[in-house]
Structure formats: structure tokens, C-alpha cells
Amino acid sequence: MNIIIAAAGSDGDINPMIEVSQELASRGHNIAFVSNEHYRSKVQALGLRFVPLGDEVLFKQALAEPDLWHPTRSFSGVWRHMRETLQIGYDVLAQTLDDFGGDATIIATTMAISARILQEVRGVRLVTMHLSPCCILSRQAPPAGPGFTPDEKMPKWLKDLYIDTIEKFVIDRVMLKDLNRFRKKLRLKPIKNAMGKWIHSPDSVVCAFPQWFAQPQTDWPPHTVCTDFPLYSVKPNEKISQATEDFLQRGAPPIVFTAGSAMAHSRAYFAKALKVISEQKIRSIFVSRFTDQIPADLPEYVHHSHYEPFDLLFKNAAVIAHHGGIGTTAQALNTGKPQLILPFGHDQFDNAARVVKLGCGIKIDIDGSHFSWRQAIEQVTMGPSFRSSCDRARQQMADHSLATSKIADAIEKIS
């Protein structure tokens, strides 16, 4: 079977798709991995065919967008860059489909919107893969957002109002005009409710997370399959850097602070973290590729690393403080370590709420008070209830190794 992987986003979006691609390739399927040029070396190193969609300049421009991580403007920040790739994304996917003689199945992440449009034009088989629960705007179990976590006991009219507001004023108001203008060029009818309804493929929807993390609802697309987290695993010969290993060996397990692989505006985050941990000289590791975001002259009890494989690093941590990205969240659950989640935007607020509900961590505001940060760190490092909840989650994560197999099974069923 010919399979086109259309992966849009940062490491947390791309890495799971790489895992799925490897599983499909091991079953003898022909894979074409379509993503930004930034990911070429990672994909090709695994022996997969890579097809570039946009160059490195485009990727860096997206990272430089300040609204990308704003609580209420993050979707606008994403869309400003995604609308620029609608045409090129459509053309690249169409050409890749032609390279396969017009016979292929496309597996697309939520925001690989060009794939959904190509499905309408060419009738190609499409599996929409949602990596986090909030990608399905359920009215029965609405996702948490900035400043608001819906209660299960909320009346139906309030849930409807909440989702209507998201669909009409947060999403459609931002993207619908651009999207329908592009659709008109392809002689497609205009749509409404882009992310609430249209985005889900009528062929198949795969949720790459387990039911214990997000219980399926009756208002989800009827052809939806829940699987498990397809965790990005350490590759042969990959290990923790020597400098980080040396730091780990010198003392007690540290708090690991990360703001996400694509977070180029985290200076205030790391500065506040340093101020809080300095009071008690808490051993910590700051993980960020963006050196300019890290405070200068770190004390000896704080170590900076540009990159570490999280599945290895998190095992050595006392607490994992992070932004709430779904990939980082899943890795933290898998190692059974308590989490301190400080969401910036997107799905991070909803992921944080789910971790809190599991009893595996605390959510605090990025711009919260110094006292709130200090108190949260004390709670997650000293609270025995977190340890038992985290152990339970780690045991539930035991099936994650089957995730890519379950996803591949779902893909093969429609092909």
C-alpha cells in the first residue's frame, strides 16, 4: 500500500508520525513523509522517503511569531503562517499522490489542512490523526481553555454556548475567509465550522491517545478509533549528553524545565523558574534549543541542555515542569513523574486539565505569582498522593508500545 504522511507542526506533532511511519514501513507499505524541510534529516535517518513542504526559512518565521504562544491569540498566530502554505501544501501532496499513480492513502495531522482539501478534489482516502483530545470539539465534554475549565455538571446550554464561541469567534473568524477563498479557486463550495466538523475525514479519524486519558463521546465522529500514545522512542546509539549525565550523577534527581521544542519566546519562563528554585537551590535542568532564552551565568545547581531524549531524561527527574504539549505530557506520564504544567496556548490548557484530573500534576499560570510557583513546586515534590497517581498512570501507559500497531491496523482497514 502507498501511504502519504502529511505532518504539520513542531516536534510534538512530527515525532508521533515518524513512529507511525516506521510501523507502516515495517509492514511493507511504501511511505512518503511530507513535512517541512526542517525535519528532513530526522526522517531520512530512519530510511524513510522525505518530501519537503516549505523550506527552513518558513519554519523559522513561524517560530519567530510572538502570538504563536499567546493564550488567546495562538490560533491566529498559527493560521497566519499556515494560510501561506495552503497552495504549496496542496501542490506538494497532489504531486506526491501522482508519483504513486494516484493510488495512495493520506495520513494527516489535524492542521495538515491541504490534505483534507485534496481529499475533496481527488477523492483520495484520508485518515485524520488527532494527537490530542481538544482537536475534537465535543459539546458533551468540552475542552479546557485559557482561564476556563468546563465542569462535567455544566448545563447543556452553557456547554453549547462555550463551543459556539470557540467555533465562531476563535476559529472560523480567523481562518474561514482565507480557507474559503482557496476552496473557491478549486471550485469547492464554501464551508462553515471548519474545525468543529469539516476537519475530520469522513473516511477515518484516529485518536492517538488512550481512552483513560480522554473518554470517547457520542458526539465524536462516528468512525473514530481511540488507540494509545505513539511515544517517540530513543533511537539506536542515542543517549543523554555527557554534560547532562555528569550533572545527574553529581546530586539528587532534578526538576526538568522545558517550554517546548518550538518555544522561541521563553525568556520570562526560565527567568522566573530560576528565581523560584534559587531560594532553596533546587537542582534543575533547563532544556531549550534557544540559548538566548536561558539566563546567563547559571548557578552550579542549574544545568542547561539544548536537547535530550525525553524518554531517557525524564526517568532521572524528580519533577517535570513543562508547557503541556501532548508529546511531553505523554512522556511524563510514561515515566510516572509528577508534572508542573504551565500552558502557553493551543491544546496545552486541555492537556494540563486532564493531567490534573488524573492526579498527576498541578497547573499554574505562566504569569502567576512567585508564591504560586513556589507553592506548586513544593506540592508536587512533597505530595504523596501525586506519587500514587503517577504510578497508576505509568502502569496504564504500559500498553503504549502497541500504539503504533493499533494505529497501523486502523489505517489498513480503510485501504
Contacts in CASP RR format, 6 or more apart in sequence:
PFRMAT RR
TARGET T0000
AUTHOR 0000-0000-0000
METHOD contacts of the structure
MODEL  1
MNIIIAAAGSDGDINPMIEVSQELASRGHNIAFVSNEHYRSKVQALGLRF
VPLGDEVLFKQALAEPDLWHPTRSFSGVWRHMRETLQIGYDVLAQTLDDF
GGDATIIATTMAISARILQEVRGVRLVTMHLSPCCILSRQAPPAGPGFTP
DEKMPKWLKDLYIDTIEKFVIDRVMLKDLNRFRKKLRLKPIKNAMGKWIH
SPDSVVCAFPQWFAQPQTDWPPHTVCTDFPLYSVKPNEKISQATEDFLQR
GAPPIVFTAGSAMAHSRAYFAKALKVISEQKIRSIFVSRFTDQIPADLPE
YVHHSHYEPFDLLFKNAAVIAHHGGIGTTAQALNTGKPQLILPFGHDQFD
NAARVVKLGCGIKIDIDGSHFSWRQAIEQVTMGPSFRSSCDRARQQMADH
SLATSKIADAIEKIS
1 29 0 8 1.000
1 30 0 8 1.000
1 104 0 8 1.000
1 105 0 8 1.000
1 412 0 8 1.000
1 415 0 8 1.000
2 29 0 8 1.000
2 30 0 8 1.000
2 32 0 8 1.000
2 100 0 8 1.000
2 103 0 8 1.000
2 104 0 8 1.000
2 105 0 8 1.000
3 21 0 8 1.000
3 24 0 8 1.000
3 29 0 8 1.000
3 30 0 8 1.000
3 31 0 8 1.000
3 32 0 8 1.000
3 104 0 8 1.000
3 105 0 8 1.000
3 106 0 8 1.000
3 107 0 8 1.000
3 411 0 8 1.000
4 32 0 8 1.000
4 34 0 8 1.000
4 93 0 8 1.000
4 96 0 8 1.000
4 97 0 8 1.000
4 100 0 8 1.000
4 104 0 8 1.000
4 105 0 8 1.000
4 106 0 8 1.000
4 107 0 8 1.000
4 115 0 8 1.000
5 17 0 8 1.000
5 20 0 8 1.000
5 21 0 8 1.000
5 31 0 8 1.000
5 32 0 8 1.000
5 33 0 8 1.000
5 34 0 8 1.000
5 35 0 8 1.000
5 106 0 8 1.000
5 107 0 8 1.000
5 108 0 8 1.000
6 34 0 8 1.000
6 35 0 8 1.000
6 53 0 8 1.000
6 93 0 8 1.000
6 106 0 8 1.000
6 107 0 8 1.000
6 108 0 8 1.000
6 109 0 8 1.000
6 112 0 8 1.000
6 114 0 8 1.000
6 115 0 8 1.000
7 13 0 8 1.000
7 14 0 8 1.000
7 17 0 8 1.000
7 33 0 8 1.000
7 34 0 8 1.000
7 35 0 8 1.000
7 39 0 8 1.000
7 108 0 8 1.000
7 109 0 8 1.000
7 112 0 8 1.000
8 35 0 8 1.000
8 36 0 8 1.000
8 82 0 8 1.000
8 108 0 8 1.000
8 109 0 8 1.000
8 111 0 8 1.000
8 112 0 8 1.000
8 113 0 8 1.000
9 35 0 8 1.000
9 36 0 8 1.000
9 109 0 8 1.000
9 111 0 8 1.000
9 262 0 8 1.000
10 260 0 8 1.000
10 261 0 8 1.000
10 262 0 8 1.000
11 232 0 8 1.000
11 260 0 8 1.000
11 261 0 8 1.000
11 262 0 8 1.000
12 131 0 8 1.000
12 232 0 8 1.000
12 261 0 8 1.000
12 325 0 8 1.000
12 326 0 8 1.000
12 327 0 8 1.000
12 328 0 8 1.000
13 109 0 8 1.000
13 111 0 8 1.000
13 131 0 8 1.000
14 35 0 8 1.000
14 39 0 8 1.000
14 42 0 8 1.000
15 232 0 8 1.000
15 327 0 8 1.000
16 131 0 8 1.000
16 208 0 8 1.000
16 229 0 8 1.000
16 230 0 8 1.000
16 231 0 8 1.000
16 232 0 8 1.000
16 327 0 8 1.000
17 33 0 8 1.000
17 35 0 8 1.000
17 107 0 8 1.000
17 109 0 8 1.000
17 129 0 8 1.000
18 33 0 8 1.000
18 42 0 8 1.000
18 43 0 8 1.000
18 46 0 8 1.000
18 48 0 8 1.000
18 232 0 8 1.000
19 230 0 8 1.000
19 231 0 8 1.000
19 232 0 8 1.000
19 233 0 8 1.000
19 403 0 8 1.000
19 404 0 8 1.000
20 107 0 8 1.000
20 129 0 8 1.000
20 208 0 8 1.000
20 230 0 8 1.000
20 404 0 8 1.000
20 407 0 8 1.000
20 408 0 8 1.000
21 31 0 8 1.000
21 33 0 8 1.000
21 43 0 8 1.000
21 46 0 8 1.000
21 48 0 8 1.000
22 46 0 8 1.000
22 48 0 8 1.000
22 404 0 8 1.000
23 404 0 8 1.000
23 405 0 8 1.000
23 407 0 8 1.000
23 408 0 8 1.000
24 31 0 8 1.000
24 408 0 8 1.000
24 411 0 8 1.000
25 31 0 8 1.000
25 47 0 8 1.000
25 48 0 8 1.000
27 408 0 8 1.000
27 412 0 8 1.000
30 49 0 8 1.000
30 100 0 8 1.000
31 48 0 8 1.000
31 49 0 8 1.000
32 49 0 8 1.000
32 51 0 8 1.000
32 96 0 8 1.000
32 99 0 8 1.000
32 100 0 8 1.000
32 104 0 8 1.000
33 39 0 8 1.000
33 43 0 8 1.000
33 48 0 8 1.000
33 49 0 8 1.000
33 50 0 8 1.000
33 51 0 8 1.000
34 51 0 8 1.000
34 52 0 8 1.000
34 53 0 8 1.000
34 89 0 8 1.000
34 92 0 8 1.000
34 93 0 8 1.000
34 96 0 8 1.000
35 43 0 8 1.000
35 50 0 8 1.000
35 52 0 8 1.000
35 53 0 8 1.000
36 52 0 8 1.000
36 53 0 8 1.000
36 54 0 8 1.000
36 55 0 8 1.000
36 56 0 8 1.000
36 58 0 8 1.000
36 59 0 8 1.000
37 52 0 8 1.000
37 53 0 8 1.000
37 54 0 8 1.000
37 55 0 8 1.000
37 56 0 8 1.000
37 59 0 8 1.000
38 56 0 8 1.000
38 59 0 8 1.000
39 50 0 8 1.000
40 50 0 8 1.000
40 52 0 8 1.000
43 50 0 8 1.000
44 50 0 8 1.000
45 235 0 8 1.000
46 235 0 8 1.000
51 92 0 8 1.000
51 96 0 8 1.000
52 92 0 8 1.000
53 85 0 8 1.000
53 88 0 8 1.000
53 89 0 8 1.000
53 92 0 8 1.000
53 93 0 8 1.000
54 85 0 8 1.000
54 88 0 8 1.000
58 81 0 8 1.000
58 84 0 8 1.000
58 85 0 8 1.000
61 81 0 8 1.000
62 68 0 8 1.000
62 78 0 8 1.000
62 81 0 8 1.000
62 262 0 8 1.000
63 262 0 8 1.000
63 264 0 8 1.000
64 264 0 8 1.000
65 77 0 8 1.000
65 80 0 8 1.000
65 81 0 8 1.000
66 265 0 8 1.000
67 73 0 8 1.000
67 74 0 8 1.000
67 76 0 8 1.000
67 77 0 8 1.000
67 80 0 8 1.000
68 74 0 8 1.000
68 77 0 8 1.000
68 78 0 8 1.000
68 262 0 8 1.000
68 265 0 8 1.000
69 263 0 8 1.000
69 265 0 8 1.000
69 344 0 8 1.000
69 345 0 8 1.000
70 77 0 8 1.000
70 344 0 8 1.000
70 345 0 8 1.000
71 146 0 8 1.000
71 147 0 8 1.000
71 343 0 8 1.000
71 344 0 8 1.000
71 345 0 8 1.000
71 349 0 8 1.000
72 146 0 8 1.000
72 170 0 8 1.000
74 344 0 8 1.000
74 345 0 8 1.000
74 346 0 8 1.000
75 170 0 8 1.000
75 171 0 8 1.000
75 174 0 8 1.000
75 175 0 8 1.000
75 346 0 8 1.000
76 174 0 8 1.000
78 111 0 8 1.000
78 346 0 8 1.000
79 174 0 8 1.000
79 175 0 8 1.000
79 178 0 8 1.000
82 111 0 8 1.000
82 113 0 8 1.000
83 175 0 8 1.000
83 178 0 8 1.000
83 179 0 8 1.000
83 182 0 8 1.000
85 114 0 8 1.000
86 113 0 8 1.000
86 114 0 8 1.000
86 117 0 8 1.000
86 178 0 8 1.000
86 179 0 8 1.000
86 182 0 8 1.000
87 182 0 8 1.000
89 114 0 8 1.000
90 114 0 8 1.000
90 117 0 8 1.000
90 118 0 8 1.000
90 182 0 8 1.000
90 186 0 8 1.000
92 114 0 8 1.000
93 106 0 8 1.000
93 114 0 8 1.000
93 115 0 8 1.000
93 118 0 8 1.000
94 118 0 8 1.000
94 122 0 8 1.000
96 104 0 8 1.000
97 104 0 8 1.000
97 106 0 8 1.000
97 118 0 8 1.000
97 122 0 8 1.000
97 124 0 8 1.000
102 122 0 8 1.000
102 124 0 8 1.000
104 124 0 8 1.000
104 125 0 8 1.000
105 124 0 8 1.000
105 125 0 8 1.000
105 126 0 8 1.000
105 127 0 8 1.000
105 411 0 8 1.000
105 414 0 8 1.000
105 415 0 8 1.000
106 115 0 8 1.000
106 118 0 8 1.000
106 119 0 8 1.000
106 124 0 8 1.000
106 125 0 8 1.000
106 126 0 8 1.000
106 127 0 8 1.000
107 126 0 8 1.000
107 127 0 8 1.000
107 129 0 8 1.000
107 411 0 8 1.000
108 115 0 8 1.000
108 116 0 8 1.000
108 126 0 8 1.000
108 127 0 8 1.000
108 128 0 8 1.000
108 129 0 8 1.000
108 201 0 8 1.000
109 129 0 8 1.000
109 131 0 8 1.000
110 128 0 8 1.000
110 129 0 8 1.000
110 130 0 8 1.000
110 131 0 8 1.000
110 135 0 8 1.000
110 199 0 8 1.000
113 179 0 8 1.000
113 199 0 8 1.000
115 126 0 8 1.000
116 126 0 8 1.000
116 128 0 8 1.000
116 198 0 8 1.000
116 199 0 8 1.000
116 201 0 8 1.000
117 182 0 8 1.000
117 183 0 8 1.000
117 186 0 8 1.000
117 188 0 8 1.000
118 124 0 8 1.000
118 126 0 8 1.000
119 125 0 8 1.000
119 126 0 8 1.000
119 201 0 8 1.000
119 203 0 8 1.000
120 188 0 8 1.000
121 186 0 8 1.000
121 188 0 8 1.000
125 203 0 8 1.000
125 414 0 8 1.000
125 415 0 8 1.000
126 201 0 8 1.000
126 203 0 8 1.000
126 204 0 8 1.000
127 201 0 8 1.000
127 203 0 8 1.000
127 204 0 8 1.000
127 205 0 8 1.000
127 206 0 8 1.000
127 410 0 8 1.000
127 411 0 8 1.000
127 414 0 8 1.000
128 199 0 8 1.000
128 200 0 8 1.000
128 201 0 8 1.000
128 204 0 8 1.000
128 205 0 8 1.000
128 206 0 8 1.000
129 205 0 8 1.000
129 206 0 8 1.000
129 208 0 8 1.000
129 407 0 8 1.000
130 136 0 8 1.000
130 205 0 8 1.000
130 206 0 8 1.000
130 207 0 8 1.000
130 208 0 8 1.000
130 209 0 8 1.000
131 208 0 8 1.000
131 209 0 8 1.000
131 326 0 8 1.000
131 327 0 8 1.000
132 209 0 8 1.000
132 325 0 8 1.000
132 326 0 8 1.000
132 347 0 8 1.000
132 350 0 8 1.000
132 351 0 8 1.000
133 143 0 8 1.000
133 207 0 8 1.000
133 209 0 8 1.000
133 213 0 8 1.000
133 214 0 8 1.000
133 347 0 8 1.000
133 350 0 8 1.000
133 351 0 8 1.000
133 354 0 8 1.000
134 143 0 8 1.000
134 144 0 8 1.000
134 145 0 8 1.000
134 347 0 8 1.000
134 350 0 8 1.000
134 351 0 8 1.000
135 195 0 8 1.000
135 199 0 8 1.000
135 347 0 8 1.000
136 196 0 8 1.000
136 200 0 8 1.000
136 205 0 8 1.000
136 207 0 8 1.000
136 217 0 8 1.000
136 220 0 8 1.000
136 221 0 8 1.000
136 224 0 8 1.000
137 143 0 8 1.000
137 163 0 8 1.000
137 166 0 8 1.000
137 167 0 8 1.000
137 195 0 8 1.000
137 196 0 8 1.000
138 163 0 8 1.000
138 217 0 8 1.000
138 219 0 8 1.000
138 220 0 8 1.000
139 156 0 8 1.000
139 159 0 8 1.000
139 160 0 8 1.000
139 163 0 8 1.000
139 219 0 8 1.000
140 159 0 8 1.000
140 217 0 8 1.000
140 218 0 8 1.000
140 219 0 8 1.000
141 150 0 8 1.000
141 152 0 8 1.000
141 214 0 8 1.000
141 215 0 8 1.000
141 217 0 8 1.000
142 150 0 8 1.000
142 154 0 8 1.000
142 159 0 8 1.000
142 162 0 8 1.000
142 163 0 8 1.000
143 150 0 8 1.000
143 347 0 8 1.000
143 349 0 8 1.000
143 350 0 8 1.000
144 150 0 8 1.000
144 349 0 8 1.000
144 350 0 8 1.000
144 352 0 8 1.000
144 353 0 8 1.000
145 349 0 8 1.000
145 350 0 8 1.000
145 353 0 8 1.000
146 343 0 8 1.000
146 345 0 8 1.000
146 349 0 8 1.000
147 349 0 8 1.000
148 162 0 8 1.000
149 349 0 8 1.000
149 353 0 8 1.000
150 159 0 8 1.000
150 162 0 8 1.000
154 162 0 8 1.000
167 193 0 8 1.000
167 195 0 8 1.000
167 196 0 8 1.000
171 194 0 8 1.000
171 195 0 8 1.000
171 196 0 8 1.000
172 192 0 8 1.000
172 193 0 8 1.000
172 194 0 8 1.000
172 195 0 8 1.000
175 194 0 8 1.000
176 191 0 8 1.000
176 192 0 8 1.000
176 194 0 8 1.000
179 191 0 8 1.000
179 194 0 8 1.000
180 190 0 8 1.000
180 191 0 8 1.000
183 189 0 8 1.000
183 190 0 8 1.000
183 191 0 8 1.000
184 190 0 8 1.000
191 198 0 8 1.000
192 198 0 8 1.000
200 221 0 8 1.000
200 224 0 8 1.000
202 223 0 8 1.000
203 223 0 8 1.000
203 414 0 8 1.000
204 223 0 8 1.000
204 225 0 8 1.000
204 410 0 8 1.000
204 411 0 8 1.000
204 413 0 8 1.000
204 414 0 8 1.000
205 220 0 8 1.000
205 221 0 8 1.000
205 223 0 8 1.000
205 224 0 8 1.000
205 225 0 8 1.000
206 224 0 8 1.000
206 225 0 8 1.000
206 227 0 8 1.000
206 407 0 8 1.000
206 410 0 8 1.000
206 411 0 8 1.000
207 214 0 8 1.000
207 216 0 8 1.000
207 224 0 8 1.000
207 225 0 8 1.000
207 226 0 8 1.000
207 227 0 8 1.000
208 227 0 8 1.000
208 228 0 8 1.000
208 229 0 8 1.000
208 230 0 8 1.000
208 403 0 8 1.000
208 407 0 8 1.000
209 226 0 8 1.000
209 227 0 8 1.000
209 228 0 8 1.000
209 229 0 8 1.000
209 326 0 8 1.000
209 330 0 8 1.000
210 226 0 8 1.000
210 227 0 8 1.000
210 228 0 8 1.000
210 229 0 8 1.000
210 396 0 8 1.000
210 399 0 8 1.000
210 400 0 8 1.000
211 226 0 8 1.000
212 396 0 8 1.000
213 229 0 8 1.000
213 354 0 8 1.000
213 358 0 8 1.000
214 226 0 8 1.000
214 354 0 8 1.000
216 224 0 8 1.000
216 226 0 8 1.000
225 406 0 8 1.000
225 410 0 8 1.000
227 403 0 8 1.000
227 406 0 8 1.000
227 407 0 8 1.000
227 410 0 8 1.000
228 399 0 8 1.000
228 400 0 8 1.000
228 402 0 8 1.000
228 403 0 8 1.000
228 406 0 8 1.000
229 326 0 8 1.000
229 327 0 8 1.000
229 330 0 8 1.000
229 333 0 8 1.000
229 334 0 8 1.000
229 397 0 8 1.000
229 400 0 8 1.000
229 403 0 8 1.000
230 400 0 8 1.000
230 403 0 8 1.000
230 404 0 8 1.000
230 407 0 8 1.000
231 311 0 8 1.000
231 327 0 8 1.000
231 330 0 8 1.000
231 331 0 8 1.000
231 334 0 8 1.000
231 400 0 8 1.000
231 403 0 8 1.000
232 310 0 8 1.000
232 311 0 8 1.000
232 327 0 8 1.000
232 331 0 8 1.000
233 311 0 8 1.000
234 309 0 8 1.000
234 311 0 8 1.000
234 312 0 8 1.000
238 309 0 8 1.000
238 312 0 8 1.000
239 245 0 8 1.000
239 309 0 8 1.000
239 312 0 8 1.000
240 248 0 8 1.000
240 308 0 8 1.000
240 309 0 8 1.000
240 312 0 8 1.000
240 313 0 8 1.000
240 316 0 8 1.000
241 305 0 8 1.000
241 307 0 8 1.000
241 308 0 8 1.000
243 303 0 8 1.000
243 305 0 8 1.000
244 285 0 8 1.000
244 303 0 8 1.000
244 305 0 8 1.000
244 308 0 8 1.000
244 313 0 8 1.000
247 254 0 8 1.000
247 285 0 8 1.000
247 303 0 8 1.000
248 254 0 8 1.000
248 316 0 8 1.000
251 283 0 8 1.000
252 283 0 8 1.000
252 318 0 8 1.000
253 283 0 8 1.000
253 316 0 8 1.000
253 317 0 8 1.000
253 318 0 8 1.000
254 282 0 8 1.000
254 283 0 8 1.000
254 284 0 8 1.000
254 285 0 8 1.000
254 303 0 8 1.000
254 316 0 8 1.000
254 317 0 8 1.000
254 318 0 8 1.000
255 277 0 8 1.000
255 282 0 8 1.000
255 283 0 8 1.000
255 284 0 8 1.000
255 285 0 8 1.000
255 317 0 8 1.000
255 318 0 8 1.000
255 319 0 8 1.000
255 320 0 8 1.000
255 321 0 8 1.000
255 340 0 8 1.000
255 377 0 8 1.000
255 381 0 8 1.000
256 284 0 8 1.000
256 285 0 8 1.000
256 287 0 8 1.000
256 313 0 8 1.000
256 314 0 8 1.000
256 317 0 8 1.000
256 319 0 8 1.000
256 320 0 8 1.000
256 321 0 8 1.000
256 322 0 8 1.000
257 269 0 8 1.000
257 270 0 8 1.000
257 273 0 8 1.000
257 284 0 8 1.000
257 285 0 8 1.000
257 286 0 8 1.000
257 287 0 8 1.000
257 321 0 8 1.000
257 322 0 8 1.000
258 286 0 8 1.000
258 287 0 8 1.000
258 288 0 8 1.000
258 310 0 8 1.000
258 320 0 8 1.000
258 321 0 8 1.000
258 322 0 8 1.000
258 323 0 8 1.000
258 328 0 8 1.000
259 266 0 8 1.000
259 269 0 8 1.000
259 270 0 8 1.000
259 288 0 8 1.000
259 293 0 8 1.000
259 322 0 8 1.000
259 323 0 8 1.000
259 344 0 8 1.000
260 266 0 8 1.000
260 288 0 8 1.000
260 322 0 8 1.000
260 323 0 8 1.000
260 325 0 8 1.000
260 328 0 8 1.000
261 289 0 8 1.000
263 269 0 8 1.000
263 288 0 8 1.000
263 290 0 8 1.000
263 293 0 8 1.000
263 323 0 8 1.000
263 344 0 8 1.000
264 290 0 8 1.000
264 293 0 8 1.000
265 293 0 8 1.000
266 288 0 8 1.000
266 290 0 8 1.000
266 293 0 8 1.000
267 292 0 8 1.000
267 293 0 8 1.000
268 366 0 8 1.000
269 293 0 8 1.000
269 342 0 8 1.000
269 366 0 8 1.000
270 286 0 8 1.000
270 288 0 8 1.000
270 293 0 8 1.000
270 294 0 8 1.000
270 295 0 8 1.000
271 295 0 8 1.000
272 370 0 8 1.000
272 373 0 8 1.000
273 284 0 8 1.000
273 286 0 8 1.000
273 321 0 8 1.000
273 373 0 8 1.000
274 286 0 8 1.000
274 295 0 8 1.000
274 298 0 8 1.000
274 302 0 8 1.000
275 370 0 8 1.000
276 370 0 8 1.000
276 373 0 8 1.000
276 374 0 8 1.000
276 377 0 8 1.000
277 284 0 8 1.000
277 301 0 8 1.000
277 302 0 8 1.000
277 377 0 8 1.000
278 299 0 8 1.000
279 374 0 8 1.000
281 299 0 8 1.000
281 301 0 8 1.000
282 301 0 8 1.000
282 377 0 8 1.000
283 301 0 8 1.000
283 302 0 8 1.000
284 301 0 8 1.000
284 302 0 8 1.000
284 303 0 8 1.000
285 302 0 8 1.000
285 303 0 8 1.000
285 304 0 8 1.000
285 305 0 8 1.000
285 308 0 8 1.000
285 313 0 8 1.000
285 317 0 8 1.000
286 294 0 8 1.000
286 298 0 8 1.000
286 302 0 8 1.000
286 303 0 8 1.000
286 304 0 8 1.000
286 305 0 8 1.000
287 304 0 8 1.000
287 305 0 8 1.000
287 306 0 8 1.000
287 307 0 8 1.000
287 308 0 8 1.000
287 313 0 8 1.000
288 294 0 8 1.000
288 304 0 8 1.000
288 306 0 8 1.000
289 306 0 8 1.000
289 307 0 8 1.000
291 304 0 8 1.000
291 306 0 8 1.000
294 304 0 8 1.000
298 304 0 8 1.000
310 328 0 8 1.000
310 331 0 8 1.000
311 331 0 8 1.000
311 334 0 8 1.000
311 335 0 8 1.000
314 320 0 8 1.000
314 331 0 8 1.000
314 332 0 8 1.000
314 334 0 8 1.000
314 335 0 8 1.000
314 337 0 8 1.000
315 335 0 8 1.000
317 335 0 8 1.000
317 337 0 8 1.000
318 337 0 8 1.000
318 381 0 8 1.000
319 337 0 8 1.000
319 338 0 8 1.000
319 339 0 8 1.000
319 340 0 8 1.000
319 377 0 8 1.000
319 380 0 8 1.000
319 381 0 8 1.000
320 328 0 8 1.000
320 332 0 8 1.000
320 335 0 8 1.000
320 337 0 8 1.000
320 338 0 8 1.000
320 339 0 8 1.000
320 340 0 8 1.000
321 339 0 8 1.000
321 340 0 8 1.000
321 341 0 8 1.000
321 342 0 8 1.000
321 377 0 8 1.000
322 328 0 8 1.000
322 329 0 8 1.000
322 332 0 8 1.000
322 339 0 8 1.000
322 340 0 8 1.000
322 341 0 8 1.000
322 342 0 8 1.000
323 341 0 8 1.000
323 342 0 8 1.000
323 343 0 8 1.000
323 344 0 8 1.000
323 348 0 8 1.000
324 341 0 8 1.000
324 342 0 8 1.000
324 343 0 8 1.000
324 348 0 8 1.000
324 351 0 8 1.000
324 352 0 8 1.000
324 355 0 8 1.000
325 346 0 8 1.000
325 347 0 8 1.000
325 348 0 8 1.000
325 351 0 8 1.000
326 347 0 8 1.000
326 351 0 8 1.000
329 339 0 8 1.000
329 341 0 8 1.000
329 351 0 8 1.000
329 355 0 8 1.000
330 397 0 8 1.000
330 400 0 8 1.000
332 339 0 8 1.000
332 355 0 8 1.000
332 360 0 8 1.000
333 355 0 8 1.000
333 358 0 8 1.000
333 360 0 8 1.000
333 390 0 8 1.000
333 393 0 8 1.000
333 394 0 8 1.000
333 396 0 8 1.000
333 397 0 8 1.000
334 394 0 8 1.000
334 397 0 8 1.000
334 400 0 8 1.000
335 394 0 8 1.000
336 360 0 8 1.000
336 390 0 8 1.000
336 391 0 8 1.000
336 393 0 8 1.000
336 394 0 8 1.000
336 397 0 8 1.000
337 390 0 8 1.000
338 360 0 8 1.000
338 361 0 8 1.000
338 380 0 8 1.000
338 381 0 8 1.000
338 383 0 8 1.000
338 386 0 8 1.000
338 387 0 8 1.000
338 390 0 8 1.000
339 355 0 8 1.000
339 360 0 8 1.000
339 361 0 8 1.000
339 362 0 8 1.000
339 380 0 8 1.000
340 361 0 8 1.000
340 362 0 8 1.000
340 364 0 8 1.000
340 376 0 8 1.000
340 377 0 8 1.000
340 380 0 8 1.000
341 348 0 8 1.000
341 351 0 8 1.000
341 352 0 8 1.000
341 355 0 8 1.000
341 356 0 8 1.000
341 361 0 8 1.000
341 362 0 8 1.000
341 363 0 8 1.000
341 364 0 8 1.000
342 363 0 8 1.000
342 364 0 8 1.000
342 365 0 8 1.000
342 366 0 8 1.000
343 349 0 8 1.000
343 351 0 8 1.000
343 352 0 8 1.000
343 363 0 8 1.000
343 366 0 8 1.000
344 366 0 8 1.000
349 363 0 8 1.000
352 363 0 8 1.000
353 363 0 8 1.000
355 361 0 8 1.000
355 363 0 8 1.000
356 362 0 8 1.000
356 363 0 8 1.000
358 389 0 8 1.000
358 392 0 8 1.000
358 393 0 8 1.000
359 385 0 8 1.000
359 386 0 8 1.000
359 389 0 8 1.000
359 390 0 8 1.000
360 386 0 8 1.000
360 389 0 8 1.000
360 390 0 8 1.000
360 393 0 8 1.000
361 380 0 8 1.000
361 386 0 8 1.000
361 389 0 8 1.000
361 390 0 8 1.000
362 376 0 8 1.000
362 379 0 8 1.000
362 380 0 8 1.000
364 372 0 8 1.000
364 373 0 8 1.000
364 376 0 8 1.000
365 372 0 8 1.000
379 386 0 8 1.000
380 386 0 8 1.000
END
